[in-house]
């Protein structure tokens, strides 16, 4: 491959990954708008429609790949589906209860939780450099969650849902490591969307009638953007390394802060900006250090 073609494919991959970050943020943007204009639009309804739409899309990908369906799949595939569903429910609940920008930043803490959980699960002992980076991320999380507790004496339930989504997303990512070694991506996606659809239907069934209201368009817009984000993300890794993809995906943090400020009048305080900056820096360094470890 010539140098010019290589750079063009890299640029295309970066563009796709950046589009995924934009899509994932604006999926939550419509969750927030929907919760403002119609409180009866529960976060579970947004999750259900996203999974249902994703299920149709994953069935298409699965059939297009010519794969044979099997009921019994490796345990990591089930775990990936279960924890991804829980993470999304927690994430959307955080968005509906609080600010979309804050929920996105706290959801993007999952790389730090992946590094922490990998210690007991995979016995990946971090060196001093990695511990320093984790200190960055954990300091950012503390500023976001604990500083309000110090200054006001209360802690936001929306923030707790957001932190929970980051922790659950980390378990889903760790499960994906094992799943990717034992199943095709199309099969993993199929089970993820299928389990999510079945699990969220009982939670969303009481508010399904709200889809007939004009505010139901918020649900459809959010679901479409969520599935588009998944597709952009998946396609981007055909052209990018995991390190580059992780770095570009972290752009969702500044995107959430800037878009939240201009579109939703979400004005972060000094502690919020500093906390988000530390989490963003931690994510970048975690990705870069993983790359250097692989080279060594």
C-alpha positions in Angstrom: 0.0 0.0 0.0 1.4 3.4 -1.0 1.9 6.1 1.6 -0.8 8.3 0.1 -3.4 5.5 0.1 -2.4 4.6 3.7 -3.0 8.2 4.8 -6.3 8.4 3.0 -7.6 5.2 4.6 -6.4 6.4 8.0 -8.2 9.7 7.5 -11.4 7.8 6.4 -11.2 5.7 9.6 -10.7 8.8 11.8 -13.7 10.4 10.1 -15.9 7.3 10.7 -14.8 7.1 14.3 -15.4 10.8 14.9 -18.9 10.4 13.3 -19.6 7.6 15.8 -18.7 9.9 18.7 -21.0 12.6 17.3 -23.8 10.1 16.8 -23.5 8.6 20.3 -23.6 12.1 21.8 -26.6 13.2 19.8 -28.4 10.0 20.6 -28.3 11.2 24.2 -29.1 14.7 23.2 -32.5 13.5 22.0 -32.9 11.5 25.2 -32.5 14.7 27.2 -34.8 16.7 24.9 -37.4 14.0 25.2 -37.3 13.9 29.0 -37.6 17.7 29.1 -40.6 17.9 26.7 -42.4 14.7 27.8 -41.5 13.3 31.2 -43.5 10.2 30.3 -40.9 9.2 27.8 -38.9 6.9 30.1 -35.3 6.2 29.5 -36.2 2.5 29.1 -38.3 3.4 26.1 -35.3 5.0 24.4 -33.2 2.0 25.2 -35.8 -0.5 23.9 -36.3 1.2 20.5 -32.6 1.5 20.1 -32.1 -2.2 20.7 -35.1 -3.1 18.5 -33.8 -1.0 15.6 -30.3 -2.4 16.1 -31.7 -6.0 16.1 -33.1 -5.5 12.6 -29.8 -4.0 11.5 -27.7 -6.8 13.1 -30.0 -9.5 11.5 -29.2 -7.9 8.1 -25.4 -8.0 8.9 -25.7 -11.6 10.2 -27.5 -12.9 7.1 -25.2 -10.9 4.8 -22.2 -12.6 6.3 -23.7 -16.0 5.6 -23.5 -17.2 9.1 -25.5 -20.0 10.6 -27.5 -19.2 13.8 -26.7 -21.1 16.9 -28.5 -21.0 20.2 -25.5 -22.0 22.3 -22.8 -19.4 22.1 -19.7 -18.9 24.3 -20.4 -17.4 27.8 -18.5 -14.1 27.0 -21.0 -13.4 24.2 -23.9 -13.6 26.8 -21.9 -11.5 29.3 -21.2 -8.9 26.6 -24.9 -8.6 25.8 -26.1 -8.5 29.4 -23.6 -5.9 30.7 -24.0 -3.8 27.5 -27.8 -3.7 28.2 -27.3 -2.7 31.8 -24.7 -0.1 30.9 -27.1 1.5 28.4 -30.0 1.5 30.8 -27.8 3.2 33.5 -26.5 5.7 30.9 -29.9 6.8 29.6 -31.2 7.1 33.1 -28.4 9.4 33.9 -29.2 11.5 30.9 -32.9 11.7 31.7 -32.2 12.7 35.3 -29.4 15.2 34.8 -27.3 16.8 32.2 -26.4 15.0 28.9 -22.9 16.4 29.0 -22.2 15.1 32.5 -23.7 11.7 31.7 -21.5 11.4 28.6 -18.3 12.4 30.5 -19.0 9.9 33.3 -19.9 7.1 30.8 -16.5 7.7 29.2 -14.8 6.7 32.4 -15.0 3.1 31.3 -11.4 2.9 30.0 -10.2 3.6 33.6 -12.5 1.0 35.0 -11.3 -1.5 32.3 -7.7 -1.0 33.5 -8.8 -1.3 37.2 -10.9 -4.4 36.7 -8.3 -6.1 34.5 -6.0 -6.3 37.5 -8.1 -9.0 39.4 -9.7 -10.5 36.3 -6.7 -10.8 33.9 -3.9 -10.2 36.5 -2.7 -7.3 34.4 -0.5 -5.6 37.0 -0.1 -1.9 36.2 3.3 -0.2 36.4 4.0 3.2 38.0 3.2 5.0 34.7 -0.2 3.3 34.4 -1.0 4.0 38.1 -0.2 7.7 37.5 -2.6 7.8 34.5 -5.3 6.0 36.5 -4.8 8.7 39.2 -5.6 11.3 36.5 -8.9 9.5 35.6 -9.9 8.8 39.2 -9.2 12.4 40.2 -11.5 13.6 37.4 -14.2 11.2 38.5 -13.8 12.5 42.1 -14.1 16.1 41.0 -17.3 15.3 39.1 -19.0 13.3 41.8 -17.4 14.1 45.2 -16.9 17.8 44.8 -20.6 18.5 44.7 -20.9 16.3 47.8 -18.3 18.5 49.5 -19.7 21.8 48.4 -23.5 21.1 48.8 -23.6 18.1 51.1 -25.6 16.1 48.5 -24.6 13.8 45.7 -26.5 13.7 42.4 -28.4 10.5 41.6 -27.8 11.3 37.9 -24.1 11.2 38.5 -24.3 7.9 40.3 -26.2 6.4 37.3 -23.5 7.9 35.1 -20.7 6.3 37.1 -22.6 3.0 37.2 -22.9 3.1 33.4 -19.1 3.6 33.0 -18.4 0.7 35.4 -20.9 -1.6 33.6 -19.6 -0.6 30.2 -16.1 -1.6 31.4 -17.3 -5.1 32.3 -19.0 -5.2 28.8 -15.7 -4.3 27.2 -13.8 -6.9 29.1 -16.4 -9.5 28.1 -15.9 -8.4 24.5 -12.3 -9.4 24.7 -13.3 -13.0 25.3 -16.2 -12.9 22.9 -14.2 -11.6 20.0 -11.9 -14.6 20.3 -14.7 -17.1 20.1 -17.4 -15.5 17.8 -17.7 -13.3 14.8 -18.5 -9.6 15.3 -21.9 -10.1 13.5 -22.9 -12.8 16.0 -21.8 -10.7 19.0 -23.9 -7.8 17.7 -26.9 -10.0 17.0 -26.9 -11.4 20.6 -26.2 -8.0 22.1 -29.2 -6.3 20.3 -31.5 -9.4 20.8 -30.8 -9.6 24.6 -31.2 -5.9 24.9 -34.5 -5.9 23.1 -35.9 -8.7 25.2 -34.6 -7.3 28.5 -35.9 -3.7 27.9 -39.3 -4.6 26.5 -40.9 -5.3 30.0 -39.5 -2.0 31.3 -40.7 0.0 28.3 -44.0 -1.6 27.6 -46.0 0.9 29.8 -44.7 3.8 27.8 -44.9 2.4 24.3 -48.1 4.4 23.7 -45.9 7.6 23.9 -44.4 6.7 20.6 -47.6 7.8 19.0 -47.2 11.3 20.4 -45.1 14.0 18.6 -42.4 13.6 21.2 -42.0 10.0 20.0 -39.9 11.5 17.2 -37.2 12.1 19.8 -37.2 8.3 20.6 -36.8 7.4 16.9 -34.1 10.0 16.3 -32.1 8.8 19.3 -32.4 5.2 18.3 -31.4 5.9 14.8 -28.3 7.8 15.9 -27.4 5.2 18.4 -27.4 2.4 15.8 -25.6 4.7 13.3 -22.9 5.3 15.9 -22.5 1.6 16.4 -22.1 1.1 12.6 -19.6 4.0 12.2 -17.6 2.7 15.2 -17.5 -0.9 13.8 -16.5 0.3 10.3 -13.8 2.6 11.6 -11.8 -0.2 13.1 -11.3 -1.7 9.6 -9.0 1.3 9.0 -7.7 2.3 12.4 -5.7 0.6 15.1 -7.4 0.0 18.5 -5.2 2.8 20.0 -6.1 5.4 17.4 -9.8 4.4 17.7 -9.7 4.8 21.4 -8.2 8.2 21.1 -10.7 9.5 18.6 -13.6 8.0 20.5 -12.6 10.0 23.5 -13.6 13.1 21.5 -17.1 12.5 22.8 -16.0 14.2 26.0 -15.3 17.7 24.5 -18.2 17.2 22.0 -20.6 16.7 24.9 -19.3 19.7 26.8 -19.4 22.1 23.8 -22.7 20.8 22.4 -24.3 20.8 25.9 -23.3 24.4 26.5 -24.6 25.7 23.1 -27.6 23.4 22.6 -28.9 22.6 26.1 -27.5 25.5 28.1 -25.6 23.1 30.3 -22.9 25.2 31.9 -20.2 23.2 33.6 -18.5 24.7 36.6 -14.7 24.9 37.1 -14.7 21.5 38.8 -16.7 20.0 36.0 -14.3 21.3 33.3 -11.2 20.3 35.3 -12.7 16.8 36.0 -13.6 16.3 32.4 -10.1 17.4 31.3 -8.5 14.9 33.7 -10.8 12.0 32.5 -10.1 13.0 28.8 -6.3 13.1 29.4 -6.4 9.8 31.3 -8.2 8.1 28.4 -5.6 9.4 25.9 -2.7 8.3 28.0 -4.3 4.9 28.7 -4.6 4.3 24.9 -1.1 5.5 24.2 0.5 3.4 27.0 -1.3 0.3 25.7 0.2 0.9 22.3 3.7 1.3 23.7 3.3 -1.9 25.8 2.4 -3.9 22.7 5.5 -2.6 20.9 7.7 -3.7 23.8 
